[in-house]
Amino acid sequence: MMFVSISTHHLIITLFHTTVHSCAVSPDGDMIYVVNYSRCLLVTLSRDGTVISDLSVPAQPTGIHVTESGQVLLCGYSTDKIFQVDRDGRQILAEMVTQNDGVTHPISIYYSKHTGSLIVGMWNNNDIIVFKALLE
């Protein structure tokens, strides 16, 4: 039998007086990534809530995922793209998939190292697209 202990200590962070659309945490727990949809920002925080960076994203960012190896993946809703962002959240490194690959209004993303699959959920339809991908 396994027991889980949940701490009652909370860190409350208020960012730009707006609703957080989505968030993710790095595998080591050192970075917190917060998507601010209305201001088109990806805000990166340290574990204690200190703002490390705020990246203007050329799309309304929605979903975010951090892989087991620490790669940051971000959905660009209005540009129909999936971006890879550097660990500190300071710059976009690459466009991974685009509308040409069948992505329209992506809102969620997940990468499985075990299956080598990039899974993208979209807003405007009932589709989930699965791409074969090898992220290191």
PyMOL commands that set and color helices and strands:
alter all, ss='L'
color gray80, all
select helices_A, chain A and resi 99-101
alter helices_A, ss='H'
color red, helices_A
select strands_A, chain A and resi 22-25+31-36+41-46+51-56+61-66+72-76+81-85+92-97+106-112+117-122+128-132
alter strands_A, ss='S'
color yellow, strands_A
deselect
rebuild
show_as cartoon
